[in-house]
Amino acid sequence: MYKKTDLSIWQGRIDHETDSSYFRYHQIVQTESTTMQGKVGLIGFCCDEGVRRNNGSVGAKAAPLALRKQLSSLPWRNHVLTNSLVDFGDVICEGHELEKAQQELGEKVSDILTNGKAIVLGGGHETLYGQYLGVRKAAGPNASIGLLNIDAHFDMRAYDNQTSSGTMFKQILDEDPNGHYFVCGIQQYGNTTALFNTADNYKVQYFLDEQLDGPKFKEDLNDFMDAHDVLLVTLCMDVLNAAEAPGVSAPSPFGLTAIKVRDILRQMASHKNTVSFSICEVNPSLDINNQTTKLGAYFINEVIMNSFE
């Protein structure tokens, strides 16, 4: 099911009615646009069926609305680009129809990418597969797609019985010879030896959470981004330290700091080949004082602002 966004969701403080240098997100976002050229389009994915299948804590389907509310009052710093953000509403997963919802999300992402860049508000990390379908459709069958994931987990489990929020990257690599996977933030004790072996067998480029401070990480990330025609970026919020992001399905005491994730996102979002970003696994029902949703909104803001550079 698809639902348009009610513009009343976007509201907040107003410092000035007409001077765009004072504007906040709620003053510049549009819910309809006939000219998308060069703009950023938001699309929500209200779904946690993949998390349920993966035996995680459900609740991420409420994240798109919660993220919009936190994003709404943030300052819009590109005041010369006041007509550059369009909210295209939500794809809603009904019942257990995950695959159908992912297909519909792919169609929406592809439409947005025809004239701009796409940001997907997940949803469990099964969001990523729908995002990928849209990027692949827009890029064409022969384009080389670099899949950039900031995550504590590989998400490369077997899917013989059913797909889930833990299978998407294996699905993509199995079906797409022009898909290539780079993941950073991997935790040694968040993945079985079998998953490390799977990543090695698929020639995945990965960096552990403790390997992100040296020059090799930035160099290898840049080399990977330069090597592909199109880049897709996804952030699983469970990569963060649980003290900074408690509202996720699988919180981790050894996760990354928000500053580290921000730095990585800036590098990824500012690359000329990056066309889409998704934020996943924000679970408002597990959050404390909106701490995780607010952090998620700040990350979205970082991606949007770096997309216009």
Backbone hydrogen bonds, N-H to C=O, Kabsch-Sander energy under -0.5 kcal/mol:
donor,donor_aa,acceptor,acceptor_aa,energy
3,K,90,D,-2.8
7,L,5,T,-0.6
9,I,6,D,-2.4
10,W,7,L,-1.4
11,Q,9,I,-1.1
20,S,18,T,-0.8
22,Y,19,D,-2.0
23,F,20,S,-1.1
25,Y,74,L,-2.3
26,H,72,S,-2.4
27,Q,24,R,-2.0
28,I,24,R,-0.6
28,I,25,Y,-1.6
29,V,25,Y,-2.1
30,Q,85,L,-2.1
38,G,115,N,-2.4
39,K,36,M,-2.8
39,K,115,N,-0.5
40,V,84,S,-2.3
41,G,117,K,-3.2
42,L,86,V,-3.2
43,I,119,I,-2.2
44,G,89,G,-3.2
45,F,121,L,-2.8
46,C,91,V,-2.5
47,C,45,F,-1.5
52,R,48,D,-2.2
53,R,49,E,-2.4
54,N,50,G,-1.3
55,N,52,R,-1.6
56,G,51,V,-3.0
58,V,56,G,-0.7
62,A,59,G,-1.5
63,A,60,A,-1.9
66,A,62,A,-1.6
67,L,63,A,-3.2
68,R,64,P,-1.9
69,K,65,L,-2.1
70,Q,66,A,-1.6
71,L,67,L,-2.3
72,S,68,R,-2.0
73,S,69,K,-0.5
74,L,71,L,-1.5
76,W,23,F,-2.2
77,R,75,P,-0.9
79,H,77,R,-1.6
81,L,78,N,-2.2
84,S,81,L,-0.8
86,V,40,V,-2.5
87,D,30,Q,-3.6
88,F,42,L,-3.1
88,F,86,V,-0.7
90,D,3,K,-3.1
91,V,44,G,-2.8
92,I,1,M,-3.9
92,I,90,D,-0.5
93,C,46,C,-2.0
93,C,91,V,-0.5
94,E,92,I,-0.6
97,E,94,E,-1.9
98,L,96,H,-2.0
101,A,97,E,-1.9
102,Q,98,L,-2.6
103,Q,99,E,-2.0
104,E,100,K,-2.0
105,L,101,A,-2.6
106,G,102,Q,-2.3
107,E,103,Q,-1.8
108,K,104,E,-2.0
109,V,105,L,-2.7
110,S,106,G,-2.4
111,D,107,E,-2.1
112,I,108,K,-2.2
113,L,109,V,-2.4
114,T,110,S,-0.7
114,T,111,D,-0.8
115,N,112,I,-1.4
116,G,112,I,-1.4
117,K,39,K,-2.3
118,A,275,V,-2.1
119,I,41,G,-2.9
120,V,277,F,-3.0
121,L,43,I,-2.4
122,G,120,V,-0.9
122,G,279,I,-2.5
123,G,45,F,-0.7
123,G,47,C,-0.5
124,G,47,C,-2.1
127,T,124,G,-2.2
128,L,125,H,-1.6
129,Y,126,E,-0.9
130,G,126,E,-0.9
131,Q,127,T,-2.2
132,Y,128,L,-2.8
133,L,129,Y,-2.2
134,G,130,G,-1.8
135,V,131,Q,-2.2
136,R,132,Y,-3.1
137,K,133,L,-2.2
138,A,134,G,-2.2
139,A,135,V,-2.5
140,G,136,R,-1.9
143,A,140,G,-0.8
145,I,143,A,-0.6
145,I,178,N,-2.7
146,G,144,S,-0.5
146,G,230,V,-3.1
147,L,145,I,-0.6
147,L,180,H,-3.8
148,L,146,G,-0.7
148,L,232,L,-3.2
149,N,147,L,-0.6
149,N,182,F,-2.6
150,I,234,T,-2.3
151,D,149,N,-0.7
151,D,184,C,-2.1
157,R,166,G,-3.1
165,S,50,G,-1.8
167,T,164,S,-1.1
169,F,155,D,-1.4
170,K,155,D,-0.8
170,K,167,T,-0.5
171,Q,167,T,-2.1
172,I,168,M,-2.5
173,L,169,F,-2.4
174,D,170,K,-2.2
175,E,171,Q,-1.6
176,D,172,I,-2.0
179,G,176,D,-1.7
180,H,145,I,-2.2
182,F,147,L,-2.8
183,V,205,Q,-2.5
184,C,149,N,-2.3
185,G,207,F,-1.8
186,I,207,F,-1.6
187,Q,152,A,-2.1
190,G,187,Q,-1.4
191,N,188,Q,-0.7
196,F,192,T,-1.8
197,N,193,T,-2.5
198,T,194,A,-2.3
199,A,195,L,-2.5
200,D,196,F,-2.3
201,N,197,N,-2.6
202,Y,198,T,-1.9
203,K,200,D,-1.4
204,V,199,A,-2.7
205,Q,181,Y,-2.1
206,Y,204,V,-0.6
207,F,183,V,-1.9
209,D,186,I,-2.4
211,Q,208,L,-1.9
212,L,209,D,-0.6
217,F,214,G,-0.7
218,K,214,G,-0.8
219,E,215,P,-2.4
220,D,216,K,-2.9
221,L,217,F,-2.6
222,N,218,K,-2.4
223,D,219,E,-2.4
224,F,220,D,-2.3
225,M,221,L,-2.5
226,D,222,N,-2.5
227,A,223,D,-1.1
227,A,224,F,-0.5
228,H,225,M,-1.0
229,D,144,S,-0.8
230,V,144,S,-2.1
231,L,273,N,-2.6
232,L,146,G,-2.7
233,V,276,S,-2.6
234,T,148,L,-2.5
235,L,278,S,-2.7
236,C,150,I,-2.5
237,M,235,L,-0.7
237,M,280,C,-2.5
239,V,236,C,-2.0
240,L,237,M,-1.4
241,N,256,L,-2.9
242,A,252,S,-2.9
244,E,241,N,-1.6
245,A,241,N,-2.0
248,V,246,P,-1.7
249,S,281,E,-0.5
252,S,240,L,-0.7
255,G,252,S,-1.0
256,L,239,V,-3.1
261,V,257,T,-2.1
262,R,258,A,-2.5
263,D,259,I,-2.3
264,I,260,K,-2.1
265,L,261,V,-2.7
266,R,262,R,-2.4
267,Q,263,D,-1.7
268,M,264,I,-2.3
269,A,265,L,-3.4
270,S,266,R,-1.6
271,H,268,M,-1.1
274,T,271,H,-1.6
275,V,231,L,-2.4
276,S,231,L,-1.0
277,F,118,A,-2.2
278,S,233,V,-1.6
279,I,120,V,-2.1
280,C,235,L,-2.8
281,E,123,G,-2.6
283,N,247,G,-3.4
283,N,281,E,-0.6
286,L,283,N,-1.9
287,D,284,P,-0.9
291,Q,288,I,-2.0
294,K,290,N,-2.3
295,L,291,Q,-1.8
296,G,292,T,-2.6
297,A,293,T,-2.2
298,Y,294,K,-2.0
299,F,295,L,-2.1
300,I,296,G,-2.3
301,N,297,A,-2.4
302,E,298,Y,-2.2
303,V,299,F,-2.1
304,I,300,I,-2.6
305,M,301,N,-2.8
306,N,302,E,-2.1
307,S,303,V,-1.4
308,F,304,I,-0.7
308,F,305,M,-0.7
309,E,306,N,-0.9
